[in-house]
Amino acid sequence: MTASTHTGVGSVFLIGATGGVGQHVVRLLREQEHRVSGLHRQPSQATAIEATGAMAVRGDLVDDSAQTLAAAMAGHDAVVFTAGAGGNPDMVTAIDERGAMKAADAAALAGVRRFVLVSVFMDAWRGEKSPGPGFERYMEAKRAADVHLSGTELDWLIIRPGTLTDDPGTGRVDAGVAITYGDIPRADVAAAIAHAVFAPQLNRLAIEITTGSQPIDAALSAIRSGPWQPGL
Ligand SMILES: NC(=O)c1ccc[n+]([C@@H]2O[C@H](COP(=O)([O-])OP(=O)(O)OC[C@H]3O[C@@H](n4cnc5c(N)ncnc54)[C@H](OP(=O)(O)O)[C@@H]3O)[C@@H](O)[C@H]2O)c1
């Protein structure tokens, strides 16, 4: 693995930089002038990452240890995880479950406190609509990763998108701790991540997001968690 370290505005270590959501995230974070290190597996993927001004970091969630990933993450302000098995049921446990857990452990080892995980809207394709046991295993794996991350001391944020599409982003979403299930373009998930990654109020929360009616920044800014004041 080739490690990279950034200093300055905000630096993000992105796992899944070559994926559907991840490519949008790289572009948007670079447009916001954040520094980005994009993890990739194939040497041929480096050029597209570097064309955005991001650093290309060679590595693999399965082959690399948490210590190796931690060495690459060190010095960044946040880790964003948009990786996934990409519909390959044989890799779901290794990527969506153990890979996400390993990445969270690596962030803790590296002292990178902020960790944004793309999970899944747990209502997606359930019951009669479920494509089958492989999909149910995928949902279990995502849940297990959420459980692991939420049990860490990190400043975590779990984002649960509805079913992803490659439609153009609309810039409008519904978002909250509990909302009605729906679809969402990958571009809008990425825009939500770019908004949320350094949003201090979006901490130690799991939020659901679909296409909706509100501008992304307004929808996310309206989500708040805080201490309840009992009137006793
Ligand atoms: N599909 C849906 O409807 C849906 C709904 C809700 C949430 N999600 C979740 O949303 C996230 C993003 O989805 P997407 O469609 O944008 O994903 P995607 O296009 O399938 O991208 C997956 C990314 O993970 C990377 N990856 C896979 N195995 C890896 C490994 N061993 N080491 C390092 N990186 C690895 C891929 O790299 P390569 O380019 O090397 O393959 C790619 O960058 C995923 O976590 C997915 O589970 C999906």
The ligand as a Gaussian input file, in Angstrom:
#p B3LYP/6-31G(d) Opt

LIG

0 1
 N      -27.274000      -0.621000      -4.694000
 C      -28.146000      -0.042000      -3.862000
 O      -29.349000       0.131000      -4.164000
 C      -27.671000       0.409000      -2.514000
 C      -28.612000       0.954000      -1.633000
 C      -28.169000       1.462000      -0.418000
 C      -26.817000       1.421000      -0.089000
 N      -25.915000       0.864000      -0.965000
 C      -24.500000       0.895000      -0.571000
 O      -23.963000       2.112000      -1.068000
 C      -22.541000       1.987000      -1.204000
 C      -22.111000       2.532000      -2.555000
 O      -22.749000       1.812000      -3.580000
 P      -22.219000       1.927000      -5.093000
 O      -23.277000       1.358000      -5.950000
 O      -21.677000       3.277000      -5.324000
 O      -20.994000       0.913000      -5.017000
 P      -20.105000       0.351000      -6.222000
 O      -20.281000       1.201000      -7.436000
 O      -20.356000      -1.124000      -6.327000
 O      -18.633000       0.607000      -5.686000
 C      -18.051000      -0.248000      -4.769000
 C      -16.681000       0.303000      -4.420000
 O      -16.098000      -0.567000      -3.443000
 C      -14.789000      -0.864000      -3.877000
 N      -14.287000      -2.123000      -3.392000
 C      -14.832000      -3.347000      -3.579000
 N      -14.054000      -4.287000      -3.039000
 C      -12.990000      -3.633000      -2.490000
 C      -11.826000      -4.052000      -1.789000
 N      -11.569000      -5.352000      -1.555000
 N      -10.955000      -3.118000      -1.376000
 C      -11.182000      -1.802000      -1.622000
 N      -12.249000      -1.342000      -2.281000
 C      -13.144000      -2.251000      -2.716000
 C      -14.889000      -0.885000      -5.392000
 O      -13.599000      -0.844000      -5.965000
 P      -13.304000      -1.484000      -7.428000
 O      -13.499000      -0.353000      -8.388000
 O      -11.885000      -1.928000      -7.313000
 O      -14.250000      -2.630000      -7.631000
 C      -15.721000       0.365000      -5.608000
 O      -14.926000       1.529000      -5.502000
 C      -22.229000       0.518000      -0.969000
 O      -21.791000       0.348000       0.359000
 C      -23.602000      -0.162000      -1.130000
 O      -23.684000      -1.362000      -0.384000
 C      -26.315000       0.373000      -2.165000

